[in-house]
Amino acid sequence: MRLDSQKIYEITGRKRARGQAQWFKEYLGADVPCDRRGPILTVATYEALVARRLGVLPSNDPQAAPRPAVRLLGPKKAA
């Protein structure tokens, strides 16, 4: 379900759709599409963006901390 304009105003503190979209870009790193009613954002998407910002979900940011290298070990050889 799409967040209504009042809820988006409560989240961003901004009234205009352009300002709201800029807020999502600045604070959550997301380009949120807009229409005449404002940013198009579902509750699930907003929650996922916040979780990613808090580090709960992996980030798509190329400057994020690199993941450690993982190698598969083969079967042990008898000595």
All heavy atoms as a GROMACS GRO file, in nm:
protein
  617
    1MET      N    1   0.083  -0.117   0.000
    1MET     CA    2   0.000   0.000   0.000
    1MET      C    3   0.089   0.125   0.000
    1MET      O    4   0.188   0.132   0.071
    1MET     CB    5  -0.091  -0.002   0.122
    1MET     CG    6  -0.169   0.123   0.142
    1MET     SD    7  -0.291   0.101   0.270
    1MET     CE    8  -0.430   0.164   0.183
    2ARG      N    9   0.052   0.220  -0.080
    2ARG     CA   10   0.129   0.344  -0.096
    2ARG      C   11   0.115   0.433   0.029
    2ARG      O   12   0.008   0.445   0.086
    2ARG     CB   13   0.076   0.418  -0.218
    2ARG     CG   14   0.147   0.547  -0.246
    2ARG     CD   15   0.092   0.609  -0.372
    2ARG     NE   16   0.155   0.737  -0.396
    2ARG     CZ   17   0.150   0.802  -0.509
    2ARG    NH1   18   0.082   0.751  -0.610
    2ARG    NH2   19   0.210   0.916  -0.524
    3LEU      N   20   0.228   0.493   0.068
    3LEU     CA   21   0.224   0.589   0.178
    3LEU      C   22   0.148   0.713   0.133
    3LEU      O   23   0.170   0.763   0.022
    3LEU     CB   24   0.366   0.629   0.219
    3LEU     CG   25   0.450   0.522   0.287
    3LEU    CD1   26   0.592   0.572   0.304
    3LEU    CD2   27   0.392   0.484   0.420
    4ASP      N   28   0.059   0.764   0.218
    4ASP     CA   29  -0.016   0.883   0.180
    4ASP      C   30   0.068   1.008   0.204
    4ASP      O   31   0.174   1.004   0.266
    4ASP     CB   32  -0.149   0.890   0.255
    4ASP     CG   33  -0.133   0.902   0.406
    4ASP    OD1   34  -0.019   0.894   0.455
    4ASP    OD2   35  -0.235   0.920   0.473
    5SER      N   36   0.020   1.120   0.152
    5SER     CA   37   0.097   1.244   0.160
    5SER      C   38   0.123   1.289   0.303
    5SER      O   39   0.228   1.344   0.333
    5SER     CB   40   0.027   1.354   0.080
    5SER     OG   41  -0.103   1.377   0.134
    6GLN      N   42   0.028   1.266   0.393
    6GLN     CA   43   0.048   1.305   0.534
    6GLN      C   44   0.161   1.224   0.597
    6GLN      O   45   0.244   1.280   0.669
    6GLN     CB   46  -0.082   1.286   0.612
    6GLN     CG   47  -0.071   1.321   0.759
    6GLN     CD   48  -0.036   1.468   0.783
    6GLN    OE1   49  -0.072   1.555   0.704
    6GLN    NE2   50   0.038   1.495   0.888
    7LYS      N   51   0.166   1.095   0.571
    7LYS     CA   52   0.272   1.010   0.627
    7LYS      C   53   0.409   1.050   0.571
    7LYS      O   54   0.507   1.056   0.645
    7LYS     CB   55   0.241   0.863   0.598
    7LYS     CG   56   0.337   0.769   0.665
    7LYS     CD   57   0.326   0.776   0.815
    7LYS     CE   58   0.417   0.674   0.880
    7LYS     NZ   59   0.421   0.689   1.025
    8ILE      N   60   0.415   1.078   0.441
    8ILE     CA   61   0.542   1.120   0.381
    8ILE      C   62   0.586   1.253   0.439
    8ILE      O   63   0.704   1.275   0.465
    8ILE     CB   64   0.532   1.124   0.227
    8ILE    CG1   65   0.517   0.981   0.175
    8ILE    CG2   66   0.653   1.192   0.166
    8ILE    CD1   67   0.501   0.970   0.028
    9TYR      N   68   0.490   1.344   0.465
    9TYR     CA   69   0.523   1.470   0.530
    9TYR      C   70   0.578   1.446   0.671
    9TYR      O   71   0.675   1.510   0.712
    9TYR     CB   72   0.400   1.561   0.536
    9TYR     CG   73   0.424   1.686   0.618
    9TYR    CD1   74   0.504   1.789   0.569
    9TYR    CD2   75   0.368   1.700   0.743
    9TYR    CE1   76   0.528   1.902   0.644
    9TYR    CE2   77   0.390   1.813   0.820
    9TYR     CZ   78   0.471   1.914   0.770
    9TYR     OH   79   0.495   2.026   0.845
   10GLU      N   80   0.520   1.354   0.744
   10GLU     CA   81   0.569   1.321   0.879
   10GLU      C   82   0.710   1.265   0.875
   10GLU      O   83   0.792   1.292   0.963
   10GLU     CB   84   0.475   1.222   0.947
   10GLU     CG   85   0.341   1.279   0.984
   10GLU     CD   86   0.244   1.173   1.035
   10GLU    OE1   87   0.286   1.056   1.057
   10GLU    OE2   88   0.126   1.206   1.050
   11ILE      N   89   0.740   1.186   0.772
   11ILE     CA   90   0.873   1.126   0.759
   11ILE      C   91   0.977   1.231   0.722
   11ILE      O   92   1.083   1.239   0.783
   11ILE     CB   93   0.871   1.012   0.654
   11ILE    CG1   94   0.788   0.895   0.704
   11ILE    CG2   95   1.014   0.967   0.620
   11ILE    CD1   96   0.758   0.792   0.597
   12THR      N   97   0.946   1.312   0.621
   12THR     CA   98   1.044   1.405   0.565
   12THR      C   99   1.043   1.543   0.628
   12THR      O  100   1.144   1.612   0.628
   12THR     CB  101   1.023   1.422   0.414
   12THR    OG1  102   0.896   1.483   0.391
   12THR    CG2  103   1.032   1.289   0.341
   13GLY      N  104   0.927   1.584   0.676
   13GLY     CA  105   0.914   1.720   0.727
   13GLY      C  106   0.904   1.823   0.616
   13GLY      O  107   0.915   1.943   0.640
   14ARG      N  108   0.881   1.779   0.494
   14ARG     CA  109   0.872   1.868   0.378
   14ARG      C  110   0.736   1.854   0.313
   14ARG      O  111   0.682   1.743   0.305
   14ARG     CB  112   0.983   1.838   0.280
   14ARG     CG  113   1.119   1.862   0.343
   14ARG     CD  114   1.231   1.838   0.246
   14ARG     NE  115   1.359   1.858   0.315
   14ARG     CZ  116   1.474   1.847   0.256
   14ARG    NH1  117   1.481   1.816   0.128
   14ARG    NH2  118   1.585   1.868   0.322
   15LYS      N  119   0.682   1.965   0.262
   15LYS     CA  120   0.548   1.964   0.204
   15LYS      C  121   0.546   1.936   0.055
   15LYS      O  122   0.458   1.869   0.005
   15LYS     CB  123   0.478   2.098   0.230
   15LYS     CG  124   0.445   2.119   0.376
   15LYS     CD  125   0.369   2.247   0.396
   15LYS     CE  126   0.337   2.265   0.543
   15LYS     NZ  127   0.259   2.386   0.568
   16ARG      N  128   0.642   1.988  -0.018
   16ARG     CA  129   0.643   1.974  -0.164
   16ARG      C  130   0.704   1.840  -0.206
   16ARG      O  131   0.798   1.791  -0.145
   16ARG     CB  132   0.721   2.087  -0.227
   16ARG     CG  133   0.656   2.220  -0.203
   16ARG     CD  134   0.730   2.329  -0.271
   16ARG     NE  135   0.666   2.455  -0.241
   16ARG     CZ  136   0.670   2.559  -0.322
   16ARG    NH1  137   0.737   2.553  -0.435
   16ARG    NH2  138   0.610   2.670  -0.288
   17ALA      N  139   0.647   1.786  -0.314
   17ALA     CA  140   0.692   1.656  -0.363
   17ALA      C  141   0.840   1.657  -0.400
   17ALA      O  142   0.912   1.562  -0.372
   17ALA     CB  143   0.609   1.614  -0.483
   18ARG      N  144   0.885   1.765  -0.460
   18ARG     CA  145   1.026   1.774  -0.500
   18ARG      C  146   1.117   1.771  -0.376
   18ARG      O  147   1.220   1.704  -0.376
   18ARG     CB  148   1.048   1.901  -0.580
   18ARG     CG  149   1.186   1.914  -0.634
   18ARG     CD  150   1.196   2.036  -0.721
   18ARG     NE  151   1.329   2.049  -0.776
   18ARG     CZ  152   1.370   2.149  -0.849
   18ARG    NH1  153   1.287   2.245  -0.881
   18ARG    NH2  154   1.493   2.152  -0.895
   19GLY      N  155   1.080   1.844  -0.274
   19GLY     CA  156   1.158   1.844  -0.150
   19GLY      C  157   1.157   1.709  -0.082
   19GLY      O  158   1.257   1.664  -0.026
   20GLN      N  159   1.043   1.642  -0.087
   20GLN     CA  160   1.033   1.507  -0.028
   20GLN      C  161   1.123   1.410  -0.103
   20GLN      O  162   1.195   1.331  -0.042
   20GLN     CB  163   0.888   1.461  -0.031
   20GLN     CG  164   0.798   1.540   0.061
   20GLN     CD  165   0.652   1.513   0.040
   20GLN    OE1  166   0.611   1.459  -0.063
   20GLN    NE2  167   0.571   1.552   0.136
   21ALA      N  168   1.122   1.417  -0.236
   21ALA     CA  169   1.208   1.330  -0.316
   21ALA      C  170   1.355   1.357  -0.288
   21ALA      O  171   1.436   1.264  -0.279
   21ALA     CB  172   1.177   1.347  -0.464
   22GLN      N  173   1.390   1.485  -0.271
   22GLN     CA  174   1.529   1.520  -0.238
   22GLN      C  175   1.568   1.464  -0.101
   22GLN      O  176   1.681   1.419  -0.082
   22GLN     CB  177   1.548   1.672  -0.239
   22GLN     CG  178   1.547   1.732  -0.376
   22GLN     CD  179   1.553   1.884  -0.372
   22GLN    OE1  180   1.517   1.947  -0.272
   22GLN    NE2  181   1.597   1.942  -0.482
   23TRP      N  182   1.475   1.466  -0.006
   23TRP     CA  183   1.502   1.412   0.126
   23TRP      C  184   1.534   1.263   0.118
   23TRP      O  185   1.630   1.216   0.180
   23TRP     CB  186   1.382   1.436   0.218
   23TRP     CG  187   1.409   1.398   0.359
   23TRP    CD1  188   1.455   1.478   0.458
   23TRP    CD2  189   1.393   1.267   0.419
   23TRP    NE1  190   1.468   1.407   0.576
   23TRP    CE2  191   1.431   1.276   0.554
   23TRP    CE3  192   1.350   1.144   0.371
   23TRP    CZ2  193   1.427   1.169   0.642
   23TRP    CZ3  194   1.347   1.036   0.458
   23TRP    CH2  195   1.385   1.048   0.591
   24PHE      N  196   1.453   1.188   0.042
   24PHE     CA  197   1.477   1.044   0.029
   24PHE      C  198   1.612   1.018  -0.038
   24PHE      O  199   1.683   0.925  -0.001
   24PHE     CB  200   1.364   0.977  -0.050
   24PHE     CG  201   1.241   0.956   0.032
   24PHE    CD1  202   1.128   1.033   0.011
   24PHE    CD2  203   1.236   0.860   0.132
   24PHE    CE1  204   1.014   1.014   0.087
   24PHE    CE2  205   1.124   0.841   0.209
   24PHE     CZ  206   1.011   0.919   0.186
   25LYS      N  207   1.650   1.102  -0.134
   25LYS     CA  208   1.780   1.086  -0.200
   25LYS      C  209   1.893   1.116  -0.103
   25LYS      O  210   1.991   1.041  -0.095
   25LYS     CB  211   1.788   1.179  -0.322
   25LYS     CG  212   1.920   1.175  -0.394
   25LYS     CD  213   1.942   1.042  -0.460
   25LYS     CE  214   2.069   1.045  -0.543
   25LYS     NZ  215   2.104   0.916  -0.593
   26GLU      N  216   1.879   1.224  -0.028
   26GLU     CA  217   1.986   1.267   0.063
   26GLU      C  218   2.004   1.174   0.182
   26GLU      O  219   2.116   1.138   0.218
   26GLU     CB  220   1.955   1.408   0.113
   26GLU     CG  221   2.062   1.466   0.201
   26GLU     CD  222   2.030   1.608   0.244
   26GLU    OE1  223   1.951   1.676   0.175
   26GLU    OE2  224   2.085   1.651   0.346
   27TYR      N  225   1.895   1.134   0.247
   27TYR     CA  226   1.905   1.058   0.371
   27TYR      C  227   1.898   0.906   0.355
   27TYR      O  228   1.952   0.833   0.436
   27TYR     CB  229   1.798   1.104   0.470
   27TYR     CG  230   1.826   1.242   0.521
   27TYR    CD1  231   1.759   1.351   0.468
   27TYR    CD2  232   1.921   1.265   0.619
   27TYR    CE1  233   1.786   1.480   0.512
   27TYR    CE2  234   1.949   1.392   0.664
   27TYR     CZ  235   1.880   1.499   0.610
   27TYR     OH  236   1.908   1.626   0.655
   28LEU      N  237   1.829   0.860   0.250
   28LEU     CA  238   1.817   0.715   0.231
   28LEU      C  239   1.883   0.666   0.103
   28LEU      O  240   1.884   0.547   0.076
   28LEU     CB  241   1.669   0.674   0.233
   28LEU     CG  242   1.596   0.702   0.365
   28LEU    CD1  243   1.450   0.659   0.353
   28LEU    CD2  244   1.662   0.634   0.481
   29GLY      N  245   1.938   0.757   0.023
   29GLY     CA  246   2.010   0.718  -0.098
   29GLY      C  247   1.923   0.656  -0.204
   29GLY      O  248   1.970   0.571  -0.279
   30ALA      N  249   1.796   0.698  -0.212
   30ALA     CA  250   1.703   0.638  -0.307
   30ALA      C  251   1.642   0.744  -0.397
   30ALA      O  252   1.598   0.849  -0.350
   30ALA     CB  253   1.592   0.564  -0.233
   31ASP      N  254   1.642   0.717  -0.528
   31ASP     CA  255   1.570   0.802  -0.622
   31ASP      C  256   1.426   0.755  -0.626
   31ASP      O  257   1.394   0.654  -0.688
   31ASP     CB  258   1.631   0.792  -0.762
   31ASP     CG  259   1.765   0.861  -0.771
   31ASP    OD1  260   1.779   0.969  -0.711
   31ASP    OD2  261   1.856   0.807  -0.837
   32VAL      N  262   1.340   0.827  -0.557
   32VAL     CA  263   1.200   0.789  -0.546
   32VAL      C  264   1.122   0.854  -0.660
   32VAL      O  265   1.128   0.976  -0.676
   32VAL     CB  266   1.143   0.834  -0.409
   32VAL    CG1  267   0.997   0.797  -0.397
   32VAL    CG2  268   1.223   0.773  -0.297
   33PRO      N  269   1.050   0.776  -0.739
   33PRO     CA  270   0.969   0.836  -0.846
   33PRO      C  271   0.852   0.915  -0.787
   33PRO      O  272   0.803   0.884  -0.679
   33PRO     CB  273   0.920   0.715  -0.927
   33PRO     CG  274   0.924   0.602  -0.830
   33PRO     CD  275   1.036   0.631  -0.736
   34CYS      N  276   0.810   1.019  -0.860
   34CYS     CA  277   0.700   1.103  -0.814
   34CYS      C  278   0.593   1.113  -0.921
   34CYS      O  279   0.621   1.098  -1.040
   34CYS     CB  280   0.750   1.244  -0.782
   34CYS     SG  281   0.860   1.252  -0.642
   35ASP      N  282   0.472   1.138  -0.877
   35ASP     CA  283   0.364   1.173  -0.966
   35ASP      C  284   0.297   1.297  -0.909
   35ASP      O  285   0.353   1.363  -0.821
   35ASP     CB  286   0.266   1.057  -0.987
   35ASP     CG  287   0.193   1.014  -0.861
   35ASP    OD1  288   0.209   1.080  -0.757
   35ASP    OD2  289   0.119   0.914  -0.867
   36ARG      N  290   0.178   1.331  -0.956
   36ARG     CA  291   0.113   1.454  -0.910
   36ARG      C  292   0.077   1.450  -0.762
   36ARG      O  293   0.060   1.554  -0.700
   36ARG     CB  294  -0.010   1.484  -0.994
   36ARG     CG  295  -0.118   1.380  -0.986
   36ARG     CD  296  -0.238   1.416  -1.075
   36ARG     NE  297  -0.336   1.312  -1.072
   36ARG     CZ  298  -0.426   1.296  -0.976
   36ARG    NH1  299  -0.429   1.380  -0.875
   36ARG    NH2  300  -0.513   1.197  -0.980
   37ARG      N  301   0.068   1.331  -0.703
   37ARG     CA  302   0.036   1.317  -0.561
   37ARG      C  303   0.160   1.316  -0.472
   37ARG      O  304   0.149   1.314  -0.351
   37ARG     CB  305  -0.044   1.190  -0.538
   37ARG     CG  306  -0.183   1.195  -0.596
   37ARG     CD  307  -0.261   1.067  -0.586
   37ARG     NE  308  -0.234   0.989  -0.467
   37ARG     CZ  309  -0.254   0.857  -0.459
   37ARG    NH1  310  -0.301   0.790  -0.562
   37ARG    NH2  311  -0.228   0.794  -0.348
   38GLY      N  312   0.277   1.313  -0.532
   38GLY     CA  313   0.401   1.312  -0.454
   38GLY      C  314   0.482   1.186  -0.479
   38GLY      O  315   0.459   1.114  -0.575
   39PRO      N  316   0.578   1.158  -0.391
   39PRO     CA  317   0.662   1.039  -0.407
   39PRO      C  318   0.579   0.910  -0.405
   39PRO      O  319   0.484   0.898  -0.329
   39PRO     CB  320   0.756   1.044  -0.286
   39PRO     CG  321   0.759   1.188  -0.247
   39PRO     CD  322   0.623   1.240  -0.278
   40ILE      N  323   0.617   0.819  -0.492
   40ILE     CA  324   0.550   0.688  -0.499
   40ILE      C  325   0.634   0.592  -0.417
   40ILE      O  326   0.743   0.552  -0.456
   40ILE     CB  327   0.538   0.641  -0.645
   40ILE    CG1  328   0.461   0.744  -0.726
   40ILE    CG2  329   0.472   0.504  -0.652
   40ILE    CD1  330   0.465   0.720  -0.875
   41LEU      N  331   0.582   0.557  -0.300
   41LEU     CA  332   0.658   0.476  -0.207
   41LEU      C  333   0.563   0.389  -0.126
   41LEU      O  334   0.466   0.439  -0.072
   41LEU     CB  335   0.736   0.569  -0.113
   41LEU     CG  336   0.846   0.510  -0.029
   41LEU    CD1  337   0.961   0.464  -0.118
   41LEU    CD2  338   0.897   0.612   0.069
   42THR      N  339   0.592   0.260  -0.122
   42THR     CA  340   0.509   0.170  -0.041
   42THR      C  341   0.569   0.157   0.098
   42THR      O  342   0.684   0.191   0.121
   42THR     CB  343   0.500   0.030  -0.105
   42THR    OG1  344   0.631  -0.028  -0.106
   42THR    CG2  345   0.443   0.036  -0.246
   43VAL      N  346   0.489   0.106   0.188
   43VAL     CA  347   0.535   0.086   0.326
   43VAL      C  348   0.653  -0.012   0.327
   43VAL      O  349   0.754   0.012   0.394
   43VAL     CB  350   0.419   0.034   0.413
   43VAL    CG1  351   0.468  -0.002   0.552
   43VAL    CG2  352   0.308   0.136   0.421
   44ALA      N  353   0.642  -0.120   0.250
   44ALA     CA  354   0.748  -0.222   0.248
   44ALA      C  355   0.879  -0.163   0.192
   44ALA      O  356   0.987  -0.191   0.245
   44ALA     CB  357   0.705  -0.341   0.164
   45THR      N  358   0.868  -0.081   0.088
   45THR     CA  359   0.988  -0.020   0.031
   45THR      C  360   1.052   0.076   0.130
   45THR      O  361   1.174   0.077   0.146
   45THR     CB  362   0.953   0.055  -0.099
   45THR    OG1  363   0.892  -0.036  -0.189
   45THR    CG2  364   1.076   0.115  -0.163
   46TYR      N  365   0.971   0.156   0.196
   46TYR     CA  366   1.024   0.249   0.296
   46TYR      C  367   1.095   0.173   0.409
   46TYR      O  368   1.205   0.209   0.450
   46TYR     CB  369   0.912   0.336   0.353
   46TYR     CG  370   0.957   0.422   0.468
   46TYR    CD1  371   1.048   0.526   0.448
   46TYR    CD2  372   0.914   0.398   0.597
   46TYR    CE1  373   1.092   0.604   0.555
   46TYR    CE2  374   0.957   0.474   0.704
   46TYR     CZ  375   1.046   0.577   0.681
   46TYR     OH  376   1.090   0.652   0.787
   47GLU      N  377   1.034   0.066   0.457
   47GLU     CA  378   1.095  -0.012   0.563
   47GLU      C  379   1.227  -0.074   0.518
   47GLU      O  380   1.323  -0.080   0.594
   47GLU     CB  381   0.998  -0.120   0.612
   47GLU     CG  382   0.881  -0.063   0.689
   47GLU     CD  383   0.776  -0.166   0.724
   47GLU    OE1  384   0.783  -0.281   0.675
   47GLU    OE2  385   0.686  -0.130   0.802
   48ALA      N  386   1.232  -0.120   0.392
   48ALA     CA  387   1.356  -0.177   0.339
   48ALA      C  388   1.466  -0.070   0.327
   48ALA      O  389   1.583  -0.097   0.356
   48ALA     CB  390   1.331  -0.243   0.203
   49LEU      N  391   1.429   0.051   0.285
   49LEU     CA  392   1.526   0.159   0.276
   49LEU      C  393   1.582   0.194   0.413
   49LEU      O  394   1.703   0.216   0.429
   49LEU     CB  395   1.462   0.283   0.213
   49LEU     CG  396   1.431   0.274   0.064
   49LEU    CD1  397   1.347   0.394   0.021
   49LEU    CD2  398   1.558   0.265  -0.017
   50VAL      N  399   1.496   0.200   0.512
   50VAL     CA  400   1.542   0.230   0.648
   50VAL      C  401   1.631   0.118   0.700
   50VAL      O  402   1.735   0.143   0.761
   50VAL     CB  403   1.422   0.256   0.742
   50VAL    CG1  404   1.466   0.265   0.886
   50VAL    CG2  405   1.348   0.382   0.700
   51ALA      N  406   1.593  -0.006   0.675
   51ALA     CA  407   1.674  -0.120   0.720
   51ALA      C  408   1.811  -0.117   0.654
   51ALA      O  409   1.913  -0.144   0.719
   51ALA     CB  410   1.602  -0.251   0.689
   52ARG      N  411   1.816  -0.083   0.526
   52ARG     CA  412   1.945  -0.074   0.456
   52ARG      C  413   2.029   0.039   0.515
   52ARG      O  414   2.148   0.025   0.536
   52ARG     CB  415   1.923  -0.051   0.307
   52ARG     CG  416   2.054  -0.052   0.228
   52ARG     CD  417   2.032  -0.029   0.083
   52ARG     NE  418   2.004   0.113   0.064
   52ARG     CZ  419   1.964   0.168  -0.048
   52ARG    NH1  420   1.943   0.093  -0.153
   52ARG    NH2  421   1.943   0.296  -0.057
   53ARG      N  422   1.966   0.150   0.547
   53ARG     CA  423   2.036   0.264   0.606
   53ARG      C  424   2.093   0.228   0.743
   53ARG      O  425   2.202   0.271   0.780
   53ARG     CB  426   1.939   0.382   0.618
   53ARG     CG  427   1.990   0.499   0.694
   53ARG     CD  428   2.073   0.588   0.608
   53ARG     NE  429   2.096   0.712   0.681
   53ARG     CZ  430   2.208   0.778   0.676
   53ARG    NH1  431   2.304   0.737   0.598
   53ARG    NH2  432   2.224   0.887   0.744
   54LEU      N  433   2.021   0.146   0.817
   54LEU     CA  434   2.066   0.105   0.950
   54LEU      C  435   2.167  -0.009   0.945
   54LEU      O  436   2.220  -0.049   1.048
   54LEU     CB  437   1.946   0.064   1.036
   54LEU     CG  438   1.848   0.177   1.069
   54LEU    CD1  439   1.726   0.121   1.140
   54LEU    CD2  440   1.916   0.284   1.152
   55GLY      N  441   2.192  -0.064   0.826
   55GLY     CA  442   2.290  -0.171   0.811
   55GLY      C  443   2.233  -0.310   0.830
   55GLY      O  444   2.309  -0.406   0.837
   56VAL      N  445   2.102  -0.323   0.839
   56VAL     CA  446   2.040  -0.453   0.856
   56VAL      C  447   2.037  -0.528   0.723
   56VAL      O  448   2.058  -0.649   0.719
   56VAL     CB  449   1.897  -0.438   0.913
   56VAL    CG1  450   1.828  -0.572   0.925
   56VAL    CG2  451   1.901  -0.368   1.047
   57LEU      N  452   2.013  -0.457   0.613
   57LEU     CA  453   2.015  -0.516   0.480
   57LEU      C  454   2.142  -0.474   0.407
   57LEU      O  455   2.197  -0.367   0.434
   57LEU     CB  456   1.893  -0.468   0.399
   57LEU     CG  457   1.758  -0.514   0.446
   57LEU    CD1  458   1.649  -0.454   0.358
   57LEU    CD2  459   1.747  -0.664   0.444
   58PRO      N  460   2.190  -0.555   0.314
   58PRO     CA  461   2.310  -0.516   0.240
   58PRO      C  462   2.286  -0.394   0.154
   58PRO      O  463   2.176  -0.372   0.105
   58PRO     CB  464   2.343  -0.639   0.155
   58PRO     CG  465   2.216  -0.714   0.147
   58PRO     CD  466   2.139  -0.684   0.272
   59SER      N  467   2.389  -0.314   0.135
   59SER     CA  468   2.380  -0.193   0.056
   59SER      C  469   2.431  -0.219  -0.085
   59SER      O  470   2.519  -0.301  -0.107
   59SER     CB  471   2.464  -0.084   0.121
   59SER     OG  472   2.469   0.030   0.040
   60ASN      N  473   2.379  -0.144  -0.183
   60ASN     CA  474   2.428  -0.151  -0.320
   60ASN      C  475   2.534  -0.045  -0.345
   60ASN      O  476   2.579  -0.028  -0.457
   60ASN     CB  477   2.312  -0.130  -0.418
   60ASN     CG  478   2.214  -0.244  -0.413
   60ASN    OD1  479   2.248  -0.354  -0.374
   60ASN    ND2  480   2.091  -0.218  -0.451
   61ASP      N  481   2.575   0.023  -0.241
   61ASP     CA  482   2.672   0.130  -0.251
   61ASP      C  483   2.810   0.070  -0.279
   61ASP      O  484   2.861  -0.009  -0.200
   61ASP     CB  485   2.674   0.210  -0.122
   61ASP     CG  486   2.767   0.330  -0.128
   61ASP    OD1  487   2.814   0.363  -0.238
   61ASP    OD2  488   2.791   0.390  -0.022
   62PRO      N  489   2.875   0.110  -0.391
   62PRO     CA  490   3.007   0.054  -0.421
   62PRO      C  491   3.115   0.099  -0.322
   62PRO      O  492   3.219   0.036  -0.312
   62PRO     CB  493   3.038   0.106  -0.561
   62PRO     CG  494   2.948   0.222  -0.581
   62PRO     CD  495   2.828   0.201  -0.493
   63GLN      N  496   3.089   0.203  -0.244
   63GLN     CA  497   3.187   0.251  -0.148
   63GLN      C  498   3.168   0.188  -0.011
   63GLN      O  499   3.239   0.221   0.083
   63GLN     CB  500   3.178   0.402  -0.138
   63GLN     CG  501   3.203   0.468  -0.271
   63GLN     CD  502   3.282   0.595  -0.258
   63GLN    OE1  503   3.311   0.639  -0.149
   63GLN    NE2  504   3.316   0.652  -0.370
   64ALA      N  505   3.072   0.100   0.001
   64ALA     CA  506   3.048   0.032   0.128
   64ALA      C  507   3.167  -0.059   0.159
   64ALA      O  508   3.248  -0.092   0.072
   64ALA     CB  509   2.920  -0.050   0.121
   65ALA      N  510   3.178  -0.100   0.282
   65ALA     CA  511   3.289  -0.185   0.323
   65ALA      C  512   3.293  -0.312   0.240
   65ALA      O  513   3.191  -0.376   0.217
   65ALA     CB  514   3.275  -0.220   0.471
   66PRO      N  515   3.412  -0.351   0.191
   66PRO     CA  516   3.420  -0.472   0.109
   66PRO      C  517   3.393  -0.597   0.192
   66PRO      O  518   3.423  -0.603   0.310
   66PRO     CB  519   3.564  -0.470   0.058
   66PRO     CG  520   3.638  -0.386   0.155
   66PRO     CD  521   3.540  -0.286   0.209
   67ARG      N  522   3.334  -0.693   0.126
   67ARG     CA  523   3.306  -0.820   0.193
   67ARG      C  524   3.431  -0.906   0.193
   67ARG      O  525   3.512  -0.901   0.101
   67ARG     CB  526   3.194  -0.891   0.118
   67ARG     CG  527   3.064  -0.811   0.123
   67ARG     CD  528   2.957  -0.879   0.047
   67ARG     NE  529   2.918  -1.000   0.120
   67ARG     CZ  530   2.827  -1.084   0.078
   67ARG    NH1  531   2.766  -1.062  -0.035
   67ARG    NH2  532   2.797  -1.190   0.147
   68PRO      N  533   3.451  -0.985   0.296
   68PRO     CA  534   3.570  -1.070   0.301
   68PRO      C  535   3.565  -1.178   0.192
   68PRO      O  536   3.458  -1.224   0.153
   68PRO     CB  537   3.564  -1.132   0.440
   68PRO     CG  538   3.422  -1.123   0.482
   68PRO     CD  539   3.366  -1.001   0.413
   69ALA      N  540   3.682  -1.215   0.146
   69ALA     CA  541   3.690  -1.321   0.045
   69ALA      C  542   3.656  -1.455   0.110
   69ALA      O  543   3.698  -1.485   0.221
   69ALA     CB  544   3.830  -1.326  -0.014
   70VAL      N  545   3.579  -1.535   0.038
   70VAL     CA  546   3.540  -1.666   0.087
   70VAL      C  547   3.589  -1.769  -0.014
   70VAL      O  548   3.570  -1.755  -0.133
   70VAL     CB  549   3.385  -1.675   0.102
   70VAL    CG1  550   3.345  -1.813   0.145
   70VAL    CG2  551   3.335  -1.571   0.198
   71ARG      N  552   3.656  -1.872   0.037
   71ARG     CA  553   3.707  -1.978  -0.051
   71ARG      C  554   3.650  -2.111  -0.006
   71ARG      O  555   3.638  -2.138   0.113
   71ARG     CB  556   3.860  -1.985  -0.043
   71ARG     CG  557   3.923  -1.863  -0.103
   71ARG     CD  558   4.074  -1.875  -0.100
   71ARG     NE  559   4.123  -1.742  -0.061
   71ARG     CZ  560   4.210  -1.720   0.032
   71ARG    NH1  561   4.265  -1.819   0.098
   71ARG    NH2  562   4.247  -1.598   0.062
   72LEU      N  563   3.616  -2.193  -0.104
   72LEU     CA  564   3.570  -2.326  -0.074
   72LEU      C  565   3.690  -2.417  -0.052
   72LEU      O  566   3.787  -2.413  -0.127
   72LEU     CB  567   3.484  -2.380  -0.188
   72LEU     CG  568   3.354  -2.305  -0.214
   72LEU    CD1  569   3.286  -2.361  -0.338
   72LEU    CD2  570   3.264  -2.314  -0.096
   73LEU      N  571   3.684  -2.496   0.051
   73LEU     CA  572   3.791  -2.590   0.079
   73LEU      C  573   3.752  -2.726   0.025
   73LEU      O  574   3.640  -2.770   0.043
   73LEU     CB  575   3.818  -2.597   0.228
   73LEU     CG  576   3.861  -2.468   0.296
   73LEU    CD1  577   3.872  -2.488   0.446
   73LEU    CD2  578   3.993  -2.420   0.239
   74GLY      N  579   3.844  -2.788  -0.040
   74GLY     CA  580   3.818  -2.922  -0.093
   74GLY      C  581   3.827  -3.027   0.018
   74GLY      O  582   3.859  -2.996   0.135
   75PRO      N  583   3.801  -3.149  -0.014
   75PRO     CA  584   3.811  -3.254   0.087
   75PRO      C  585   3.955  -3.268   0.136
   75PRO      O  586   4.050  -3.248   0.061
   75PRO     CB  587   3.763  -3.381   0.016
   75PRO     CG  588   3.771  -3.350  -0.128
   75PRO     CD  589   3.764  -3.201  -0.144
   76LYS      N  590   3.971  -3.302   0.262
   76LYS     CA  591   4.105  -3.317   0.319
   76LYS      C  592   4.169  -3.444   0.263
   76LYS      O  593   4.103  -3.548   0.253
   76LYS     CB  594   4.098  -3.324   0.471
   76LYS     CG  595   4.059  -3.193   0.532
   76LYS     CD  596   4.070  -3.201   0.682
   76LYS     CE  597   4.037  -3.067   0.743
   76LYS     NZ  598   4.058  -3.066   0.886
   77LYS      N  599   4.296  -3.435   0.233
   77LYS     CA  600   4.370  -3.550   0.182
   77LYS      C  601   4.432  -3.624   0.300
   77LYS      O  602   4.483  -3.562   0.392
   77LYS     CB  603   4.478  -3.506   0.084
   77LYS     CG  604   4.420  -3.443  -0.040
   77LYS     CD  605   4.529  -3.403  -0.135
   77LYS     CE  606   4.470  -3.339  -0.259
   77LYS     NZ  607   4.573  -3.299  -0.353
   78ALA      N  608   4.429  -3.754   0.291
   78ALA     CA  609   4.490  -3.835   0.396
   78ALA      C  610   4.642  -3.825   0.383
   78ALA      O  611   4.698  -3.831   0.276
   78ALA     CB  612   4.446  -3.980   0.385
   79ALA      N  613   4.710  -3.813   0.496
   79ALA     CA  614   4.856  -3.799   0.492
   79ALA      C  615   4.926  -3.930   0.503
   79ALA      O  616   4.892  -4.031   0.542
   79ALA     CB  617   4.902  -3.708   0.604
   0.00000   0.00000   0.00000
